[in-house]
Amino acid sequence: MDVFRGLGILLMVMGHIGFGGAFDKFIHAFHMPMFFFVSGYFYRKKDIGFRDYFAKKKQSLLLPYVLTGVICYGVWLILQLHHQNQGVIYFFKPVYHLLWTNTDGLPIAGALWFLTALFLCNVFYFALDRWITDIRILTGAILVIALAGNLLPSLLPHRLPWAMDAAFVGMGLYHAARLLHSCEKRNMFRMNILFDMNIVQILVLGFIITALIFVNGAINLRAGTYTFIPLFWINAIGATLVGWSIARKIDSCKKGILSMPAIWLRRVGKNSLVYLCWNQLAILIVTKIMIHIVGDSVSVPVLHTMILILTMLFLWEMDALLQNTRLRILLGK
C-alpha cells in the first residue's frame, strides 16, 4: 500500500510541475480519488466515541493543514513585497481561502484542500456509520451524498467551505473501497482478483480505462469538474484498481536493482503527508533555481524532468528533517 500511495504522490508532483496536456487529463481522473479509496479500504468499525475520533483526525489532518497553510502564506507575503500597491484585500484574500473556500486561492500549497476534504470525509462517514447500522441503508445514503458532491459545484453559485463537496464524492469512493474489501476478504464473486490482477488483466483493463478517461471530458476533483458523472466513477475506481495491482507487482521486487524503485516508493508513500503538504513550495524553490541556472538552454520536457528529480530529492531530505526533529509537529505528531 505504501508503494501505491507513493505512485499517487509521484503523479501529483508531476501534475503540479506542469507536465500538462494528455498526461494532466489522464492523472486527474484518478490520482486524488485513489487516496480516498485507500482510506476506505482500511476503514474498520472502531470502539471509540465520535469526540475521540474527531480529535484524532483533527490532530493528524487539520493541524498540518493550518500550520503548512500559515507558513506558505508567510512565504507568499515575502514574495509579494514588490506588489505593495495592491491594497489590503489582495494580501488578506489567501487567509479567506485558507479559512473557508480552499479549493482555490491557497498561496503556494494549493494541494492542502485535500486535507480538509479527507478530514470531513472521515468524520462524516464515521458519524453515519455509527448512526446507520444497516449496511444497505448506509450504502443508499452514501450514494445520495456522493451524487450531491458531484452536482453541487455546478448548481451552487459558490463552492462549499473546506472542499466539502469533494469530501462528499470522497465518501462514495471511501464506501466503495470498504464494500470491495469486505467482498475480497470473503472471496465473494472472486473480488480478490480485482486487487491482484495478473499482467494480462492489468494491460487489458488499463487499456479500457485509459480509453474511457479520454472519452470523458475534463475531470478535476479539486475544481468540482466531473463531465459525465458515471464515467468519472467507472474511471476513478477502475484506474485505482489497476494501479493497486501495478503497485503489488512493483512491491514484489525484493532483490537487485529492480527493488530500488520499490524501496523509494515505499518511503514516499509511508510519509505521503510530507510530500502532499510541501511539494509545491519545493517545486517553487527548485524551479527558480533551475531557470536561473539553465535558462532556455534545455527543452521544456527536459527542464520539467530535472525539476521533478530535484524536487523529489528535496522532499526526501525534508521528510527526514520533519520526521526526526521537533518539526514533526508540522505533520500533526
Disulfide bonds with the S-S distance in Angstrom:
none
